[in-house]
Amino acid sequence: MPPIPQDLAASVRALRAVSPSEALVERALNSLPERPDRAAAEGGKRAQRARSPSRWGAIIAAPAVVALALAVLVARGGGAGSPAIERSEERAVALPDDGHAWMHLDLWTHRHADEPAVVHLEVPEHVRVRLPDGEGGALEQHCQQERCSHRLTRYRGEAPLSVAVAQPGRYEIHVHHESNEARVRERFVLTAVRD
């Protein structure tokens, strides 16, 4: 199991130090219905244990424990079984005099075995993307915002994703793909130059 991040560990320690206020405990106890006569007659230790502040503290703290468990689950990446694989690749792109320079993104989809992978692709402004259209062809998208996101499902053996740039510059493309087998984060840095 990977180590818990320090900020999460600090939050857990802070949460453990929190206890319900006396006013909250008293208000909770006062809102309980009165005991029937039979239970009052039995009384004894059972009645004393039911009124114990530590017992009510445990009941009141239960939602906080559930919230903490959810926070740990989210911090681990949604509960996926394997840690994320991260990689970065830099490429130089020679731009033609006119038009776009297309290139394939060599995604590490082999890490997903035969499982379909959900892919999140994020590209900067002025980058064109060729995405599968679901019918064996490709759909071309041109990003005209500061950043554009695309989401798709990829199956093993599909045509690679392609991107194109037309202007010199540095372009950073982020790709996250996830399946039951693996979680992969990839970063492609394209440096486009015109000769």
N, C-alpha and C positions, 0 to 999 in steps of 0.2 A: 504494500500500500504506500503511495507517495506521501511525503511529509506534508503536514498541514501548513499552509502559508502563515507567516508570522502575524499578519494583520488579522487573519481569522482566529488564530490562537489567542491573540490579545482580546478580541471580541468575546471569545468563549470565556476567558478568565473574568472579564468585566460582567458578563451575563451571570456567571456563577456567584459573583459577589452581590448581585441584586436580590433582595428579598422583598416580599410584599409588605406594605406599610401596615402598622397596627390597625389603622382606621379601615383599610381594605379588608383585613381579616375579620374585624368586628362587624363590618357591614355585611360580609358574606355569612357570618354566623347568625346575625340577626335576621337575615332574609330567609333562613331555613324555616320550614313549618314546625310547629310545636309537636313534640313527641306524643303519641297516644298514651293513654293511661297504662296500658299493659307494659309498654317499653319502660315507662318510668318505674313501674313496680319491679321489673327485673333489674333495672339500674345497675348498681355495682360498678365493676371494672369496665364493662362494655360502654356505659354511658360516659365514663371519664375518658376513655380512649377516644371516643367520637368527638369530644370537645377539645382534644389536645391540639395546641396551635401548630405543632410540627406536622401533624397529620393533615391539617388544612393547608399548611404551607406547601406540602407535597402535591396536593390536589390543585392548588392555585398555580404552582410552578409547572404543571404538566404541559400547558400550551407553550410555555417558553422552551421546554425541552424539545417539543415537536418542531418548533420554529428553528431551533438550533440544528436539529437533524436535517431539516430541509436546506438550511444554509450550507452545511457541510456537503450535502449531495450536489447542490448547485456549484459549489466551489470545485468539486471534483469533475465538473464537466457534464452535468446532467445524469450522472450515474452510468456512463458508458464504461464498459468493462476494461478497456485498455487505455493507457495514457496516450496523449496526442503525440504524433510524430511531426516534427517540424523540420522544414528545410528551406533553403534560400538559394536562388540561382540568379546570376547576373549574365546578361547577354548584350553584345553590341549589335546594333541593327544598322545596316547600310541602306539609306533611303535612296530610292530612284529619283531621277530628275522630276518626274511627274507621277502622281498616284501614291498608292500606299505600299508599304512593305509588310507582307503577311508573314506570320510565323506561328508554328504550332506550340502549344504549351504541353510539355511532356509531364503530365500529371502522374503521380505515383498511385494510380488506381489499382495496380496489382496488389496492393496491401489489403484490398477488400475481398480478395478471393473471388468467388462467384456471386457475392452479394451485390445488389444495387446500392449505389452510393448517392446520398443527397449532396449536391455541390452548390456552394455559395461562391460566386465569382464577383469580385469588386474591382472595377477599373476606373482610372481617372479620366478626366475630360479629354476629348479628341481621340479616344481609342475606339476602334471598331472591333466588334466581336462577332464571330460566326458560331452560332449555337445550333444544335440539332433541332429540327422542327418536329420530330416524332414520326415522320413518314420517310425517313431515310435521306432527307435533304438537309439543307442548312438555312438558317434564318440569320440575316445580318442585322446587327444593332449598332448604332453609332451613339456614343455617349456625348451629350451636349450639356451636361451639368458638371458640377465640380467632381462628383463621384457617382458612378452608377452601379447598382447591384443587380445580379441575375441569380435566379435559383432554378436548378434543374436536377433531374435524376439521371445518373449515368449508369449504363450497364457495361459489363466487360466486353471489350472488342468493338465498341463504338468508335467512330471517327474522332480524332483529337479535337479539342477546342482550339480555335485559331484567333489570334488578335492581330490588328494592323494599326500602324501609326503612319502619319504623313508628314509630320513636322519634327525638326530636330528637338531633342530634349531628353529628360529622364522621366520614365514612366514606371510607377510601382503598381503591380497587380497582385492582389491577394486572393488566394483560393483556399477554401476550407471544404473538405469533403469527409463525410462520415457515414459509416455503415455499422452493422452489428459486429463486424470484424475489426475495424480500425477507425481512428480519427486522425486525419492528416491536415496540417496547415502548411501551405506553400506560399512563398513570396517570390515573384519574378520581378527583377529590376531590369528594365530595357533602357539602354542608352542609344538613342537614335541620332545618327550623324549623316550629313549629306557630304559626299566627296566633292 
